Amino acid sequence: MTTGTIYGGNVVMRAFIRTCIRTFILACILAAATIAAGLDGGPGALAADYPERPIHLIVPFQAGSVSDNTARILAAKLGERLRQQVIVEDRVGGSTIVGTEAVAHAAPDGYTIELANTSSHATVEAVSAKLPFDPVADFAAVGMVGISPFVLVASPQLPVRNVEELVARARRAPGSLSFASAGTGTIAHLGGELFQKVAGVQLTHVPYRGTSQSVYDLMEGRIDLLVGTLSGVEPHIKAGKLHALAVMSEHRLPHLPDVPTIAEAGVPGAEVVLWSAIVLPAGARREIVLRLNEALRTTLETPETAEALRRQGVEPQPSSPEAAAAIIKADVVKWADVIRSANLVPKP
């Protein structure tokens, strides 16, 4: 009797131990699968609760600028979709280098992002001989925000009414026509250099410290030409104080339907567009990039946000991360070539 009781107890104990072992092995397998899903970017993942704290949106431009206003429009709507506060920080200095460097060297955890644009990533090489970051390799693109087309405008005192007449006049007297910009190395300056290169003309660059005075001098006839943003020149075009020769984008603009594109005007390849995009530090997890991209795309697709951006001169252009990365990379190459062709020597 005693022996049978002991034997029966051993059987029960062995069954219990086997059950514990099986349970432990199953738990280990499930844990390993969960970790693997996180490591390969699967939906399980280590970023399931992202974001858990406020996100800082760095803007390398001054408060009140188009980029700053755009960032604040996006921040409010992104915050609603991500259910977390998005804080806009203007980090100005070094011709956008200070703010952009801060993002490049931040932790790639999704809590520091940047509203990047053509100036901060593609044309910045014109103002610094040695950048403290690589504008492509040090960033992960989330998606495009939009584009701000430029317009080639002429003083009403200049006796040309289209690009063909402008090119003919410039070729007859190389260097006799002037074009203004907001400063050496700005996209307006490089846009003028690109136009000269593609059209085969020679113009005289006159840099200003900002846009307002250059537009005023253009209207007064002290300057002949300007490659300006749509938001900066449209009111003066419609008032008859400036003459629009071409929009420097691939498509005509709804605001200026009668103004030809630069390609239609006979100078294909001279397109100048200021794009804006959201980027992260390189190394950000794929699921974080996709979470932000989804929030950005749905934000841009709402009529309220789209209209607010258009009032800033920004045409919404939502995209995938891959499409945004391709645009940024292509533009870096494009403007580096213009900078070399123009023999611009940036400061060390």
C-alpha positions in Angstrom: 0.0 0.0 0.0 2.8 2.4 1.0 4.8 1.4 -2.1 1.8 2.0 -4.4 1.1 5.4 -2.9 4.7 6.4 -3.4 4.8 5.1 -6.9 1.6 7.0 -7.8 3.0 10.2 -6.3 6.1 9.8 -8.5 4.0 9.5 -11.6 2.1 12.6 -10.8 5.3 14.5 -10.0 6.9 13.4 -13.3 3.8 14.5 -15.2 3.8 17.9 -13.5 7.5 18.4 -14.3 7.0 17.5 -17.9 4.1 20.0 -18.1 6.3 22.7 -16.6 9.1 22.0 -19.1 6.7 22.2 -22.0 5.3 25.4 -20.8 8.7 26.9 -20.3 9.8 25.9 -23.8 6.7 27.3 -25.4 7.2 30.6 -23.5 10.8 30.8 -24.8 9.7 30.2 -28.4 7.0 32.9 -28.1 9.4 35.4 -26.6 12.0 34.7 -29.3 9.4 35.2 -32.0 8.3 38.5 -30.5 11.9 39.7 -30.4 12.6 38.6 -33.9 9.5 40.5 -35.2 10.8 43.6 -33.6 14.3 43.1 -35.0 13.1 42.6 -38.6 10.7 45.5 -38.5 7.6 43.3 -38.3 4.4 44.7 -37.0 4.8 43.3 -33.4 7.4 45.1 -32.5 9.3 47.2 -30.2 7.6 50.4 -31.5 4.1 49.3 -30.8 3.6 52.0 -28.3 5.4 54.8 -30.2 5.2 57.6 -29.5 5.2 57.5 -25.7 6.4 61.1 -25.2 6.5 64.4 -27.1 8.2 64.6 -30.4 10.5 67.5 -31.2 10.2 68.9 -34.8 13.3 70.9 -35.6 13.1 73.7 -38.1 16.5 75.2 -39.2 14.8 78.5 -40.1 13.7 81.5 -38.2 10.4 82.0 -36.6 7.8 83.4 -38.9 9.4 82.0 -42.0 7.4 79.8 -44.4 9.1 76.7 -43.0 8.3 77.7 -39.5 4.6 78.3 -40.4 4.5 75.0 -42.3 5.9 73.2 -39.3 3.4 74.6 -36.9 0.5 73.7 -39.3 1.8 70.1 -39.4 2.7 69.8 -35.7 -0.9 70.5 -34.6 -2.4 67.9 -36.9 0.4 65.3 -36.5 -0.1 65.6 -32.7 -3.7 64.7 -33.1 -3.0 61.6 -35.2 -0.1 60.4 -33.1 -1.9 61.2 -29.8 1.2 62.9 -28.6 2.4 66.5 -28.5 4.7 67.6 -31.4 6.8 70.5 -30.3 8.3 72.9 -33.0 11.8 74.1 -32.3 13.4 76.8 -34.4 17.2 76.2 -34.4 18.7 78.9 -36.5 22.3 79.4 -37.5 25.0 78.6 -40.0 22.6 78.9 -43.0 20.5 75.9 -41.7 23.5 73.9 -40.6 23.0 74.2 -36.8 19.5 72.8 -36.8 20.2 70.1 -39.4 23.3 68.9 -37.6 21.3 68.6 -34.4 19.0 66.2 -36.1 21.7 64.2 -37.8 23.4 63.6 -34.4 20.2 62.9 -32.4 19.2 59.5 -31.2 17.3 57.7 -34.1 14.3 56.9 -31.8 11.7 58.9 -33.6 11.5 61.7 -31.0 13.7 64.2 -33.0 12.6 64.9 -36.5 13.2 67.7 -39.0 11.3 69.8 -41.5 14.0 69.6 -44.1 14.0 71.4 -47.5 16.1 72.1 -50.5 18.1 74.7 -48.7 18.9 72.6 -45.7 19.9 69.5 -47.6 20.5 70.1 -51.3 22.0 73.6 -51.7 23.7 73.9 -48.3 27.1 72.8 -49.8 27.2 76.3 -51.4 27.7 77.9 -48.0 30.1 75.5 -46.2 33.2 73.9 -47.5 32.9 71.0 -45.0 29.5 70.0 -43.7 29.3 68.3 -40.2 26.8 65.8 -41.7 26.0 64.0 -44.9 22.7 65.3 -46.2 21.8 61.9 -47.6 23.6 59.2 -45.5 22.9 60.7 -42.1 19.1 60.9 -42.5 16.1 58.6 -43.1 13.3 60.1 -45.1 9.7 59.9 -43.7 7.9 61.5 -46.6 7.5 64.6 -48.7 5.4 67.5 -47.3 5.1 69.7 -50.4 6.7 71.9 -53.0 7.0 75.6 -53.4 7.6 76.5 -57.1 9.8 79.4 -58.2 8.9 81.9 -60.8 11.3 83.7 -63.2 10.1 87.4 -63.1 11.3 90.5 -64.9 11.2 94.2 -64.1 8.4 95.9 -66.0 11.0 98.3 -67.3 12.9 95.4 -69.1 11.7 95.3 -72.7 11.2 91.5 -72.8 7.9 89.6 -72.6 9.0 86.0 -72.7 12.0 83.8 -72.1 12.9 83.6 -75.8 13.3 87.4 -75.9 15.2 87.4 -72.6 17.7 84.8 -73.9 18.2 86.6 -77.2 18.9 89.9 -75.4 21.3 88.3 -72.9 23.3 86.6 -75.6 23.7 89.9 -77.5 25.2 91.6 -74.5 26.7 89.0 -72.0 26.6 90.3 -68.4 24.5 93.3 -69.2 21.4 91.9 -67.4 21.3 91.5 -63.7 19.5 89.0 -61.4 18.8 89.4 -57.7 18.8 86.9 -54.9 18.4 86.8 -51.2 22.1 86.1 -50.8 25.0 84.1 -52.3 24.3 80.3 -52.0 20.6 80.7 -51.6 18.3 78.7 -53.9 17.3 81.9 -55.6 20.9 82.5 -56.5 21.6 78.9 -57.5 18.4 79.0 -59.6 19.7 81.9 -61.5 23.0 80.1 -62.0 21.1 77.0 -63.2 19.2 79.1 -65.7 22.4 80.7 -67.1 24.0 77.2 -67.4 21.1 75.6 -69.3 20.1 78.7 -71.4 23.7 79.4 -72.3 23.7 83.0 -71.2 25.7 85.2 -68.8 23.9 87.4 -66.2 25.3 89.5 -63.4 24.4 88.3 -59.9 23.4 90.9 -57.3 23.0 89.4 -53.8 20.8 91.1 -51.2 20.4 90.4 -47.5 16.8 89.1 -47.8 14.0 89.2 -50.4 12.0 92.3 -49.7 14.5 94.9 -50.9 15.3 92.9 -54.0 11.7 92.7 -55.0 11.3 96.4 -54.5 14.4 97.2 -56.6 13.1 94.9 -59.3 9.8 96.7 -59.4 11.7 100.0 -59.6 13.9 98.8 -62.5 17.2 98.8 -60.6 17.4 95.0 -61.1 16.3 93.2 -64.3 15.4 89.6 -63.1 14.6 87.5 -60.1 14.1 83.8 -59.5 11.5 84.2 -56.7 9.1 82.0 -54.7 5.5 82.1 -55.8 4.3 83.4 -52.4 6.9 86.3 -52.7 6.1 87.5 -56.2 2.5 86.4 -57.0 0.8 89.5 -55.5 3.1 91.8 -57.5 2.6 89.8 -60.7 -1.2 90.1 -60.3 -0.9 93.8 -59.6 1.1 94.3 -62.8 4.2 95.4 -61.0 6.3 92.4 -62.1 6.2 90.4 -65.3 6.2 86.6 -65.0 8.3 85.0 -67.8 8.0 81.3 -66.7 7.2 79.1 -63.7 10.2 77.0 -62.9 8.4 73.8 -62.2 7.3 70.8 -64.3 3.7 71.8 -64.4 1.8 75.1 -64.8 0.5 76.6 -61.6 -3.2 77.0 -60.8 -2.4 80.5 -59.5 -0.8 81.5 -62.8 -2.4 79.4 -65.5 -1.3 81.5 -68.4 2.4 81.5 -67.4 4.3 78.8 -69.3 6.7 76.4 -67.5 10.4 76.9 -68.0 10.5 73.9 -70.3 7.5 75.2 -72.4 9.4 78.5 -72.6 12.3 76.8 -74.3 14.7 76.0 -71.4 14.0 72.5 -70.2 16.3 71.4 -67.4 16.2 74.7 -65.6 13.5 73.7 -63.1 13.8 75.3 -59.6 11.5 73.9 -56.9 11.8 74.3 -53.1 10.7 70.9 -51.6 10.0 70.2 -48.0 10.1 66.9 -46.3 10.1 65.2 -42.8 13.3 63.4 -42.0 14.7 61.4 -39.1 18.3 60.6 -38.1 19.6 57.6 -40.0 19.1 54.3 -38.2 15.5 55.0 -37.2 13.5 51.8 -37.0 11.4 50.9 -40.1 8.1 50.7 -38.1 8.7 54.2 -36.6 9.3 55.6 -40.1 6.1 54.0 -41.4 4.1 55.2 -38.3 5.2 58.8 -39.0 4.6 58.5 -42.7 1.1 57.3 -42.2 0.4 60.2 -39.9 2.0 62.7 -42.3 0.1 61.4 -45.3 -3.3 61.4 -43.7 -2.5 64.9 -42.4 -1.6 66.3 -45.8 -4.7 64.7 -47.4 -7.1 66.6 -45.2 -8.7 69.6 -47.0 -8.1 71.8 -44.0 -4.4 71.2 -43.8 -3.9 71.3 -47.6 -5.6 74.7 -47.8 -3.5 76.1 -44.9 -0.3 75.0 -46.6 -1.4 76.5 -49.9 -1.8 79.8 -48.2 1.9 79.5 -47.3 2.7 78.9 -51.0 3.3 75.1 -50.4 1.5 72.6 -52.6 1.0 69.4 -50.6 2.8 66.4 -52.1 2.4 63.3 -49.8 4.7 60.4 -50.7 6.3 57.2 -49.5 9.6 57.2 -47.6 11.3 55.8 -50.6 10.0 58.4 -53.0 11.1 61.2 -50.6 14.5 59.7 -50.3 14.9 59.5 -54.1 13.9 63.2 -54.5 16.3 64.3 -51.8 19.2 62.3 -53.3 18.6 63.5 -56.8 18.4 67.1 -55.7 21.6 66.9 -53.8 23.4 65.7 -56.9 21.7 68.3 -59.1 22.6 71.3 -57.0 26.2 70.1 -56.3 26.7 70.1 -60.0 25.4 73.7 -60.3 27.6 74.8 -57.4 30.7 73.4 -59.1 29.7 74.8 -62.5 29.3 78.3 -60.9 32.7 78.0 -59.2 31.2 78.9 -55.9 33.8 78.7 -53.2 32.0 78.3 -49.8 33.6 79.5 -46.6 35.6 76.9 -44.6 
